């Protein structure tokens, strides 16, 4: 304890105040508080959320052991890149040599975004007409879908537009192959896209 005192004079009365002081023989303790595990969907961003104590102990340095899964900037903002697991290491760059060394880490699990394709059960097209297949893709920003024709002698398809080649029927599967950010999906119901030409 340190006592701060004033002895007083003819005009002012004496006063004193005691202040607690922590004296460390070794380095001044520091701590980094952070969640052990974080789960993100690919494409998402979030703060690592590390809390340094004391707050003026220095600067936190962030590194990722797999930048194909997650990257982290100097401010601790993580961006999930692709499916997998990565480790974010946090190291204290001390403000001075009297401070204790410290580090922490966060396990980041990155999941790919689920996708869904929905399409009308069937369409009928005249040979003299072109018809666009009516379908929806939940994440068109993920990439292009593919049209797989069971019998390409019956129809051809370009950009979702069906062109009749001859009278008959065939099944068409609309699929997305997936990537590191988005899951594969397809419209593969048995009743899907029975295309008949008259």
C-alpha positions in Angstrom: 0.0 0.0 0.0 1.2 3.5 -0.9 0.1 6.4 1.3 -0.2 9.8 -0.4 -0.4 12.6 2.3 -0.5 16.3 2.7 0.7 17.7 6.1 -1.4 20.9 5.9 -0.7 24.5 6.7 -2.3 27.5 8.3 -5.0 27.6 5.6 -5.5 23.9 4.6 -6.1 20.9 6.8 -3.9 17.8 6.5 -5.2 14.9 4.2 -4.0 11.5 3.2 -5.1 8.6 0.9 -3.9 5.1 0.6 -3.5 3.4 -2.8 -3.1 -0.3 -3.3 -0.1 -1.2 -5.5 0.7 -4.5 -7.1 4.4 -5.1 -7.3 5.5 -8.0 -9.5 8.9 -9.6 -9.1 8.4 -11.3 -12.5 6.6 -10.1 -15.6 3.3 -8.3 -15.4 0.5 -10.9 -16.0 -1.5 -10.7 -19.3 -4.5 -12.7 -20.6 -6.2 -13.3 -23.9 -9.8 -14.4 -23.6 -11.4 -16.0 -26.7 -13.9 -18.7 -27.7 -12.3 -22.1 -28.2 -14.3 -23.0 -31.3 -16.3 -21.1 -34.0 -18.4 -22.5 -36.8 -19.0 -20.5 -39.9 -20.6 -21.0 -43.3 -18.3 -20.4 -46.3 -18.4 -16.7 -47.3 -19.3 -15.5 -43.8 -17.2 -12.9 -41.9 -16.9 -12.5 -38.1 -14.6 -11.0 -35.5 -12.4 -13.5 -33.6 -13.6 -11.6 -30.5 -10.3 -11.9 -28.6 -10.2 -9.7 -25.4 -6.7 -8.6 -24.2 -6.1 -7.8 -20.5 -4.7 -5.3 -19.7 -6.1 -3.7 -22.8 -2.9 -1.6 -23.3 -0.6 -4.6 -23.0 0.2 -4.5 -26.7 -1.1 -5.6 -30.0 -2.7 -9.0 -31.0 -1.3 -10.7 -34.0 -3.6 -13.1 -35.9 -2.5 -15.9 -38.2 -4.4 -18.8 -39.9 -2.8 -22.2 -40.5 -4.9 -22.8 -43.6 -5.9 -19.8 -45.7 -7.9 -22.1 -48.0 -10.4 -22.6 -45.2 -10.3 -19.2 -43.4 -8.3 -16.0 -43.6 -7.9 -13.4 -40.9 -6.8 -9.8 -41.1 -4.8 -7.7 -38.8 -7.9 -6.6 -36.9 -9.0 -10.1 -36.2 -11.8 -10.3 -38.8 -12.1 -13.9 -40.1 -13.5 -14.7 -43.6 -14.6 -18.3 -44.2 -13.2 -19.3 -47.6 -14.0 -23.0 -48.0 -15.1 -26.2 -46.3 -12.7 -27.5 -43.6 -11.1 -26.8 -40.3 -8.4 -24.3 -39.5 -6.6 -22.9 -36.5 -6.4 -19.2 -35.8 -3.4 -18.4 -33.6 -3.3 -15.2 -31.5 0.0 -13.9 -30.3 0.6 -10.9 -28.1 3.1 -8.4 -29.4 4.0 -6.8 -26.1 4.1 -3.1 -25.5 7.2 -3.5 -23.3 9.5 -6.2 -21.9 7.9 -6.1 -18.4 4.8 -7.8 -19.7 4.2 -11.5 -19.7 4.2 -13.4 -23.0 0.8 -14.8 -24.0 -1.0 -16.5 -26.8 -4.3 -18.2 -27.6 -6.0 -20.1 -30.4 -9.4 -20.6 -32.0 -10.5 -23.7 -33.9 -12.7 -22.6 -36.9 -15.0 -25.1 -38.6 -16.2 -23.9 -42.0 -19.3 -25.5 -43.5 -20.4 -25.2 -47.1 -23.7 -23.5 -47.8 -26.6 -25.9 -48.6 -28.3 -25.4 -52.0 -31.6 -26.5 -53.5 -33.0 -26.8 -57.0 -36.7 -27.0 -57.6 -38.3 -27.5 -61.0 -41.7 -28.1 -62.5 -42.6 -31.8 -62.8 -43.0 -31.8 -66.6 -43.3 -29.6 -69.6 -44.8 -30.1 -73.1 -43.3 -28.4 -76.1 -44.3 -28.2 -79.8 -41.5 -29.1 -82.2 -41.8 -25.7 -83.8 -41.4 -23.8 -80.4 -38.7 -23.3 -77.8 -39.7 -23.4 -74.1 -37.7 -22.4 -71.1 -37.6 -24.9 -68.2 -39.2 -23.4 -65.1 -36.8 -24.0 -62.2 -35.3 -22.1 -59.2 -31.8 -22.4 -57.7 -31.5 -21.2 -54.1 -28.1 -19.7 -54.6 -27.6 -18.6 -58.2 -24.4 -16.7 -57.1 -22.8 -20.1 -56.4 -22.3 -20.9 -60.1 -24.0 -22.3 -63.1 -26.3 -25.3 -63.1 -26.0 -28.1 -65.6 -28.8 -29.7 -67.7 -28.3 -33.5 -68.1 -30.4 -35.0 -70.9 -31.3 -38.6 -70.7 -31.9 -38.9 -74.4 -30.2 -36.0 -76.3 -31.7 -37.2 -79.6 -35.1 -35.9 -78.4 -34.1 -32.4 -77.2 -31.2 -30.1 -76.8 -31.0 -27.5 -74.0 -29.0 -24.2 -73.9 -29.2 -21.9 -71.0 -32.4 -23.5 -69.9 -34.1 -23.2 -73.3 -35.5 -26.5 -74.6 -35.2 -27.1 -78.4 -37.2 -30.1 -79.8 -35.4 -32.4 -82.2 -37.9 -35.1 -82.7 -41.2 -36.4 -81.3 -40.7 -38.4 -78.0 -40.0 -37.9 -74.3 -37.0 -37.7 -72.2 -36.0 -36.9 -68.6 -33.8 -33.9 -67.8 -31.8 -33.5 -64.5 -30.9 -30.0 -63.4 -27.8 -30.2 -61.2 -25.2 -28.1 -59.5 -21.9 -29.8 -58.9 -20.9 -27.7 -55.8 -17.6 -26.1 -54.9 -15.7 -25.1 -51.8 -18.4 -22.7 -50.7 -21.6 -24.3 -51.8 -23.0 -27.8 -51.6 -24.0 -29.8 -54.7 -27.7 -30.3 -55.4 -29.9 -31.5 -58.1 -33.6 -31.9 -59.1 -33.7 -35.6 -59.6 -37.3 -36.7 -58.7 -38.7 -39.4 -60.9 -41.5 -37.1 -62.1 -39.1 -34.3 -63.0 -39.0 -32.8 -66.5 -40.8 -35.4 -68.6 -40.6 -33.4 -71.8 -43.0 -34.5 -74.5 -43.2 -33.1 -78.0 -46.3 -33.1 -80.1 
